[in-house]
Amino acid sequence: MIPEYADDLDFENRLPVGQAPIMTQSVQRFHACMQFMMQSREETGYATMGVVTGDAGVGKTIAVQTYLQALTPRAYSGFPACVSIKVSPRSTAKALAKTLITTLNGEHAGHNVYDMEAVAAGAIRRNDLDLVDEGDWLTVESFELLRHIFDRTGCPIVIVGLPRICHLSYILRGFII
């Protein structure tokens, strides 16, 4: 590992040192889409689940990062209003639940997928929006877990990934914005 990047394990998730993000039209549209997701919940009382796709290298992950950095933590709790998780290749529902719990609670999950789903749902309720990066790696089962958590919590979820995410298109009908 290169010493100056020893604490940055995911090279894809960062810009070069000292480079500020460039607010392209695509990044601005992504920010507007996220604002729409959050405002629609505030105004209607109903959450929605969305999908954002783009080819490799267009800056989806950087757009997620710039959005997260632009948000201020909640004044009353200090927790972020939005959390992002990254899906590992071919993540099972159990692995995704573990990732959610570790990201949201900072603790390791148990072994029973049903208990983990309940803990993840409880932790997600604290957020205004959850972003799922590399969503094209979701399996049908892991997507169903996300959908179930969405149904239980009412927290908007946005799945970000390559256009091949459409392999879940029969499930995603009605969710694509």
N, C-alpha and C positions, 0 to 999 in steps of 0.2 A: 504494500500500500504506500502511496506517496505521502511522506510525512506531513506536508502542509495541509493535506486533506484528511488526516487520520480521524478527525471527529465527524467528517461528512461522508457517511457510508454510501449514500445514494447520489452518484455524480449527476444523474439526470435531473434531480430536484433542485438544482441551483444554477445561478448565473455565475460567470467568472467573477473573481474577487474584484470589488470596486465597480462593477457594471450595474447601473440602475436599470430596472425593467423599462422597456419601451412600450408606451401605451398605444399600441396599434389599434386599428378599427376592430379587429377580431377580439382583442383583449377588452376593449370598451364594450363590445356587444356581449361578451361573457359576463362582465360586471353588471350590465343592464339586465341580463337574463336572471342573474342571481338576485338582484334587487326586486325584480318582478316576482320571483318565487316567494320571497319573504313578505313583500307587500300584499300579495294576493291572500296569503294566510291571515295577515292582520286585518284586512278589509272584509274578507268573506267568512273567516273562521274555519275554512277548509284548507288543508295542505294539498300539495300536489307532488308528484314524482316526475322528474324530467331526465332527459338524456341529452348530452352534448357530445357530438362526435367531430372528428377531424383527422386528417391523414397524419402519419408519423412525422414528427418534427415541426408541426405548425405552431406549437407553443401552448398546448392544452395544459400541461402541468405547470408551466410558468404563469399562465392565466389564473389557475387555481391559487398558486402562491401569492400573486399580487392581490387577489381578492381577499385572501385570508389576512395579509399584512395590512390591508386598508381598513379592516374592521377593528373597532376598539373593544376591549374586554368589557363585560357587563360591570357596571359600577357597583351593584349590590353584592356580587359574588366573586368577581375577578375572573370568572370562567369565560372562555371565548364564546361568542354567539354562534360560531360556525367551526366545525371540525372536519378535517379531511383524513381519510384513510386510503391506503394504497392496496389494491388487490394483488395478491401473489398469483403467478401463473397457475391456472386450473385449481383455484382455491375451493376446498370443500366448504360446506355450510359451517362445519365445526371450526375450521381454520379461520373463516371470515368472522365468526362470532368471537373467537379468541382475539383477533386483531382489533375488533370493535371495542372489546372490554379493556384491552391493554391501552388503546389510544384514549378512550374516554375516562377510564378510572385510574389508569396508571398502575394497575395490578394485574397479576396473572389470573386467568380464568380457571374454572374447575374442569372436569372431564366430561360431564353430561351436557350434550348439546342443547337439551331443553332448558336446563338450569341456566346455561350460558345465554340463551336467547332472552330469558327473563331479566337477567342482570344487564344485558346490552340494552334492552328496551328501557329499563329504568334509567340508565345513564344517558341515553339519547334524549330523553324528555327534557334535559337541561339545555338543549341546543335549539337555536332557531332554524338551523339548516345544517345538513350533513352532506359532504361531497365525497364521492367514491371515485377515486382516480384509478386508471387502468381497468375500467369496468368491462372492457372486452374480454378479460380473463375470467369473468364470472361464469360459473356453471349454472345450469337450470336450478339446481338445489340451492346454491348460494344466492342466486337472485330471488328465489322464493323466500329465503330467510329475510333478505332485505325488505321484500314486499310485506311479509308478515309483521316485521318490526314497524314498518311504515303504517300499517293498518292499526297496530296497537298504540302507537305513540302520537300519530298525527304530525310528526316532524317531517318537513319537506326533505326529500332526498334527491340529489342530482348525481347521476352516473355519467362519468366522463371517460371516453375511450375512443378507440379506433372505430371506423365504420363497420368492422366485422361484428360489432356488438349486435348487429341486426340478426345474428344467428338466434337471438332470443326474441325475434320479432313477433312470434306468435304469443309470447307472454307480454311483450312490451306494448302491444296495441292499446291505445288509450293513454299511454304514459308519455309518448314522445311529444316534445314541444318544439 
